[in-house]
Amino acid sequence: MEAGLFGIDFALLLGAALALYMAWAIGANDVANAMGTSVGSGALTIAGAVFVAGVLEFAGAFLAGGQVTDTVRKGMLDVTLVQQNPQLVLYGMLAALASSGTLLIAATRFGLPVSTTHSIVGAIVGFGSVGLGVDAIAWGKVAQIVASWLTSPLIGGVLAFLIFNLIRALILDRDEPILELDRIGPLFFFYVFFIIGLVTLFKGLKNLHLDLNLPQAIGASLLLGAIGALFGKVLLRRAVLKAGDSENGDQFRRVERVFVVLQILTACAVAFAHGSNDVANSIGPLAAVYSIVTTGAAGTESAVQPWMLAVGGFGIVVGLATWGYRVMETVGNKITELTPSRGFAAELAAATTIVLASHFGIPVSTTHILVGSVFGVGLARGIGALDLRVIGTILVSWVATLPIAAVLSIFFFFFFKGLLGP
């Protein structure tokens, strides 16, 4: 690699700083989605959500972030052109981090939950088009991303709608809700722990290459589900004994307290899986910069150093702690009113959708899934329970994410080319 005006050490330092910036933006916007429903329903305070999500996101990023990362996210660029133009790829990766981070921070400023993955993909499309040529872009992959604007929220919304209606029919609308929960509640705990197992194996630990096939993963998750059912049975029995002959109002409060536990458990699984996967959106480009600076070569995969995972995990936690409340407020309060049972339905639907999408290879966005799930829960109570103005603004921001990220990336590409070029 040619040193340019500032030298290769400056390029690597700049890449690390931009990766930290991007990770901070991910924490402020994307992570807040995972905990937004828990805060909105009252299951967790903002401080509690920051602590729980911070621990699990960092653990997911550092422990299961992977030793190798996909440097060109989702196979968006032609492999041959990437390998032939390491210098241009270097400028492009720096541009991708700068543009994606800037877009996410701007969206967070207005409390808009947008897709981190779509922002980094849009950035790669932008610099790839001007740096490597329009033919270098895998436009079929772009079309899949566009299609996911519909599939992600739709699948999550439909599942959340069905789950909440099931909870309402079987428990909330009954004369003795606490007794009904005691009777069928262990099944909810079984399914929650089962899904937690699948989310963790399919998304949270996939970078560790445990090499479990589908029957083995299902078997392990079924065992975890059985443990969850036993835990639920004990917890529910205590709730019933405490309820005694209470009035229905107090019974409903106790029912909702049980759903608090279920919701937090599900949100924790989503947070861990998110940390292990989406940290690549910040350290993937950094790993590419490191590879180019140290070897002079660019490829579609790059080795990840432990310090990179630490940078990504730390940035995510700081972003969540400083600005995460803005998006939490939108997801948890502004779309529709949430209770623990409604929040649980949304989180469980999101986790289930993540599992299905991972298994079948459907390109989806965790952000879009979670927002769609909240929308589905609100719709179960009628269209009047939704703030359509807020939903409309969010949808517009989703559509605008990819093109805005592309335009910003083009600007930063030429900026870094001028700054670092010979």
C-alpha positions in Angstrom: 0.0 0.0 0.0 1.2 3.5 -0.8 1.7 5.6 2.2 0.1 8.8 0.9 0.2 12.1 2.8 -0.4 10.8 6.3 1.0 7.2 6.1 -0.4 3.8 6.8 -0.4 4.2 10.5 -2.7 7.2 10.3 -5.1 5.2 8.0 -5.3 2.4 10.5 -5.8 4.8 13.4 -8.5 6.6 11.4 -10.2 3.3 10.7 -10.2 2.4 14.4 -11.7 5.8 15.3 -14.4 5.5 12.6 -15.2 1.9 13.7 -15.7 3.2 17.2 -17.9 6.0 15.9 -19.9 3.5 13.9 -20.3 1.1 16.9 -21.4 4.1 19.0 -24.1 4.8 16.4 -25.2 1.2 16.4 -25.6 1.2 20.1 -27.5 4.5 20.0 -30.0 3.3 17.3 -30.0 -0.4 16.7 -29.5 -1.8 20.2 -32.2 0.5 21.5 -34.7 -1.4 19.3 -34.0 -4.6 21.2 -34.8 -3.0 24.6 -37.4 -0.4 23.4 -40.4 -2.6 24.1 -39.1 -3.6 27.5 -38.7 0.1 28.5 -42.0 1.1 27.0 -43.9 -1.7 28.8 -42.3 -0.9 32.1 -40.6 -4.2 32.3 -37.2 -2.4 32.6 -36.2 1.2 33.4 -33.9 2.9 31.0 -31.0 2.4 33.4 -31.9 -1.3 33.7 -32.2 -1.7 29.9 -28.8 0.0 29.4 -27.2 -2.3 32.0 -28.8 -5.6 30.7 -28.3 -4.8 27.0 -24.8 -3.4 27.6 -23.6 -6.6 29.3 -25.2 -8.9 26.7 -24.3 -6.8 23.7 -20.7 -6.6 24.7 -20.6 -10.3 25.6 -22.1 -11.2 22.2 -19.7 -8.9 20.4 -16.5 -9.9 22.2 -17.1 -13.6 22.9 -19.1 -14.6 19.8 -18.2 -11.9 17.3 -16.2 -14.3 15.3 -12.5 -14.6 14.2 -13.3 -13.8 10.6 -15.7 -11.2 9.3 -17.3 -10.5 6.0 -15.6 -7.3 4.9 -17.9 -6.6 2.0 -21.3 -7.0 3.7 -23.8 -9.4 2.2 -21.6 -10.0 -0.9 -22.4 -6.6 -2.4 -19.2 -6.2 -4.5 -17.5 -8.2 -7.2 -14.8 -10.3 -5.6 -12.3 -9.9 -8.4 -12.6 -6.1 -8.5 -12.2 -6.0 -4.7 -9.0 -8.0 -4.9 -7.6 -5.9 -7.8 -8.1 -2.5 -6.1 -7.1 -2.7 -2.5 -6.3 1.1 -2.3 -9.8 2.1 -3.5 -11.4 -0.5 -1.2 -9.5 1.1 1.7 -10.9 4.5 1.0 -14.3 2.9 0.5 -14.3 1.1 3.8 -13.4 4.3 5.7 -16.2 6.1 3.7 -18.6 3.3 4.6 -17.9 3.7 8.4 -18.1 7.5 8.2 -21.3 7.6 6.2 -23.2 4.9 8.0 -22.3 6.3 11.4 -23.4 9.8 10.4 -26.7 8.5 9.0 -27.4 6.5 12.2 -26.6 9.4 14.4 -28.8 11.7 12.4 -31.7 9.2 12.6 -31.1 8.7 16.4 -31.3 12.5 16.9 -34.9 12.3 15.6 -35.7 9.1 17.4 -36.0 7.1 14.1 -35.2 3.4 14.3 -33.3 2.5 11.0 -31.4 -0.6 9.9 -27.7 -0.6 10.6 -27.1 -3.3 8.0 -29.0 -1.4 5.3 -27.0 1.7 6.1 -23.7 -0.1 5.7 -24.9 -1.9 2.5 -26.0 1.5 1.1 -22.6 2.9 1.8 -20.9 0.0 0.1 -23.1 0.5 -3.0 -22.2 4.2 -3.0 -18.4 3.9 -2.9 -18.5 0.7 -5.0 -20.4 2.5 -7.8 -17.9 5.4 -8.1 -14.7 3.6 -7.0 -15.0 0.2 -8.8 -17.8 0.9 -11.3 -21.6 0.3 -11.4 -21.0 -3.3 -12.7 -19.2 -4.1 -9.5 -22.4 -4.0 -7.5 -24.5 -7.1 -7.0 -27.8 -5.5 -7.9 -29.7 -8.7 -7.2 -28.5 -8.5 -3.6 -29.7 -4.8 -3.5 -33.1 -6.0 -4.7 -33.3 -8.5 -1.9 -32.5 -5.7 0.6 -35.3 -3.6 -0.9 -37.7 -6.6 -0.7 -36.8 -7.0 3.0 -38.4 -3.6 3.7 -41.7 -5.4 3.2 -40.9 -9.0 4.5 -39.2 -8.0 7.8 -42.0 -5.9 9.3 -44.7 -8.1 7.7 -43.5 -11.4 9.2 -42.8 -9.8 12.6 -46.1 -7.9 12.6 -48.2 -11.0 11.7 -46.6 -13.2 14.3 -47.0 -10.5 17.0 -50.6 -10.0 16.1 -51.3 -13.7 16.4 -49.3 -14.2 19.6 -51.0 -11.3 21.4 -54.4 -12.4 20.3 -53.6 -15.9 21.6 -52.5 -14.5 25.0 -55.6 -12.4 25.1 -58.0 -15.2 24.3 -56.4 -17.8 26.5 -55.5 -15.6 29.5 -56.4 -11.9 29.6 -60.0 -12.2 28.6 -60.8 -15.0 31.1 -62.5 -14.6 34.5 -59.5 -16.0 36.4 -56.5 -14.9 34.4 -53.9 -16.0 37.0 -55.3 -19.5 37.1 -55.4 -19.7 33.3 -51.8 -18.5 33.3 -50.9 -21.2 35.8 -52.4 -23.8 33.6 -50.9 -22.9 30.2 -48.1 -20.6 31.3 -45.4 -23.4 31.3 -46.0 -23.7 27.6 -45.1 -20.1 27.1 -42.0 -20.6 29.2 -41.1 -23.7 27.1 -41.5 -21.9 23.9 -39.5 -18.8 25.1 -36.6 -20.9 26.2 -36.8 -23.0 23.0 -36.6 -19.8 20.9 -33.8 -18.4 23.1 -31.8 -21.6 22.3 -32.4 -21.3 18.6 -31.7 -17.6 18.5 -28.4 -18.2 20.4 -27.3 -21.1 18.2 -28.4 -19.7 14.9 -27.4 -16.1 15.4 -25.6 -15.6 18.7 -23.0 -18.4 18.5 -22.8 -19.0 14.7 -19.5 -17.3 14.5 -18.0 -19.8 16.9 -18.6 -22.6 14.4 -20.1 -25.1 16.8 -21.1 -27.2 13.8 -24.5 -28.2 15.2 -26.8 -29.5 12.5 -30.5 -28.6 12.5 -31.6 -31.7 14.5 -28.9 -31.2 17.1 -29.8 -27.5 17.5 -33.4 -28.3 17.8 -32.6 -31.1 20.3 -30.5 -28.7 22.5 -33.2 -26.1 22.3 -35.9 -28.6 23.3 -33.9 -29.5 26.3 -33.5 -25.8 27.2 -37.3 -25.4 26.7 -38.0 -28.2 29.1 -35.9 -26.5 31.7 -37.7 -23.3 31.1 -41.1 -25.0 31.5 -40.0 -26.3 35.0 -38.8 -22.8 35.9 -42.1 -21.3 34.7 -44.1 -23.9 36.7 -42.4 -22.9 39.9 -42.7 -19.2 39.2 -46.3 -19.5 38.3 -47.2 -21.5 41.4 -45.8 -18.8 43.6 -47.8 -16.2 41.7 -51.0 -18.1 42.2 -50.4 -18.6 45.9 -49.7 -14.9 46.3 -52.8 -14.0 44.3 -55.1 -16.0 46.5 -58.6 -14.6 46.4 -57.5 -11.2 45.0 -59.7 -9.1 42.8 -59.3 -9.3 39.1 -57.4 -6.1 39.0 -54.7 -7.4 41.2 -54.7 -10.7 39.3 -54.1 -8.8 36.1 -51.1 -7.1 37.7 -49.7 -10.4 38.8 -50.2 -11.8 35.3 -48.4 -8.9 33.8 -45.5 -9.4 36.3 -45.0 -12.9 34.9 -44.9 -11.5 31.4 -42.2 -9.1 32.6 -40.0 -12.1 33.2 -40.8 -13.6 29.9 -40.2 -10.3 28.0 -36.9 -9.6 29.6 -35.6 -13.2 28.9 -36.6 -12.9 25.2 -35.1 -9.4 24.9 -31.8 -10.7 26.4 -31.5 -13.4 23.8 -32.1 -10.8 21.0 -29.5 -8.5 22.5 -26.8 -11.2 22.7 -27.5 -12.4 19.2 -27.5 -8.7 18.0 -24.1 -8.0 19.6 -22.5 -11.1 18.1 -23.8 -10.4 14.5 -24.1 -6.6 14.1 -20.7 -5.8 15.6 -19.5 -6.9 12.1 -21.1 -3.8 10.7 -18.5 -1.7 12.5 -15.5 -4.0 12.6 -15.9 -5.6 9.2 -14.7 -2.5 7.4 -12.1 -2.0 10.1 -10.8 -5.6 9.5 -10.6 -4.8 5.8 -8.6 -1.6 6.5 -6.2 -3.5 8.8 -5.7 -6.2 6.2 -5.0 -3.7 3.4 -2.7 -1.6 5.6 -0.7 -4.6 6.9 -0.6 -6.9 3.8 -1.5 -4.6 0.9 -4.2 -7.1 -0.2 -8.0 -6.9 0.0 -10.4 -9.8 0.1 -14.0 -10.6 0.9 -13.1 -11.9 4.4 -10.6 -10.6 6.9 -9.2 -11.8 10.2 -10.6 -10.1 13.2 -8.2 -9.1 16.0 -9.5 -9.3 19.6 -9.0 -5.5 20.1 -11.4 -4.9 17.2 -14.1 -6.9 19.0 -13.4 -4.9 22.1 -13.7 -1.6 20.1 -17.0 -2.7 18.6 -18.4 -4.0 21.9 -17.3 -0.9 23.9 -18.7 1.5 21.3 -22.1 -0.3 21.2 -22.4 -0.1 25.0 -21.5 3.6 25.1 -23.9 4.5 22.3 -26.7 2.7 24.1 -25.9 4.5 27.4 -25.7 8.0 25.9 -28.3 8.3 23.1 -30.2 5.0 23.2 -33.1 6.5 25.1 -34.2 8.5 22.0 -35.0 5.4 19.9 -36.2 3.5 23.0 -38.9 6.2 23.5 -40.1 5.9 19.9 -40.2 2.1 19.8 -41.5 1.7 23.3 -44.0 4.6 23.6 -44.8 6.4 20.4 -46.0 3.7 18.1 -48.5 2.2 20.5 -49.1 1.8 24.2 -47.3 -1.3 25.5 -47.8 -3.5 28.6 -45.6 -6.4 29.5 -47.9 -8.9 27.8 -47.9 -6.8 24.6 -44.2 -6.2 24.8 -43.6 -9.9 25.3 -45.7 -10.7 22.2 -43.6 -8.3 20.2 -40.3 -9.6 21.5 -41.3 -13.2 21.0 -42.5 -12.5 17.5 -39.2 -10.8 16.7 -37.1 -13.6 18.1 -39.2 -16.2 16.2 -38.9 -14.2 12.9 -35.1 -14.0 13.4 -34.9 -17.8 13.8 -37.1 -18.4 10.7 -35.2 -15.9 8.6 -31.8 -17.3 9.7 -32.8 -20.9 8.8 -34.4 -20.1 5.5 -31.9 -17.5 4.4 -34.5 -14.7 4.1 -32.8 -11.2 4.1 -34.4 -9.4 7.0 -33.6 -6.5 9.3 -33.8 -6.9 13.1 -34.8 -3.2 13.4 -37.6 -3.7 10.9 -38.8 -6.9 12.5 -39.0 -5.3 16.0 -40.9 -2.3 14.7 -43.2 -4.4 12.7 -43.9 -6.6 15.7 -44.8 -3.5 17.8 -47.1 -2.5 15.0 -48.7 -5.9 15.0 -49.4 -5.8 18.7 -50.9 -2.4 18.4 -53.1 -3.5 15.4 -54.4 -6.3 17.5 -56.1 -3.7 19.6 -57.5 -1.8 16.6 -56.0 0.7 14.1 -56.9 3.5 16.6 -54.3 2.2 19.0 -51.5 3.1 16.5 -49.9 6.5 15.9 -50.0 6.4 12.1 -48.0 9.6 11.8 -45.1 8.1 13.7 -45.3 4.9 11.7 -45.4 6.9 8.4 -42.2 8.8 9.4 -40.5 5.6 10.3 -41.4 4.0 7.0 -40.1 7.0 5.0 -36.8 6.8 7.0 -36.4 3.1 6.1 -36.8 3.7 2.4 -34.4 6.7 2.5 -31.7 4.8 4.5 -30.0 3.1 1.5 -29.9 6.0 -0.9 -28.8 8.5 1.7 -26.1 6.2 2.9 -24.9 5.8 -0.7 -24.7 9.5 -1.4 -22.9 10.2 1.9 -20.5 7.4 1.1 -19.6 8.8 -2.3 -18.8 12.2 -0.6 -16.6 10.5 2.0 -14.9 8.2 -0.5 -13.5 11.2 -2.5 -12.7 13.0 0.8 -10.6 10.1 2.1 -9.1 9.5 -1.4 -7.9 13.1 -1.4 -6.7 12.9 2.2 -4.8 9.6 2.0 -4.1 9.2 -1.7 -0.6 9.7 -3.1 
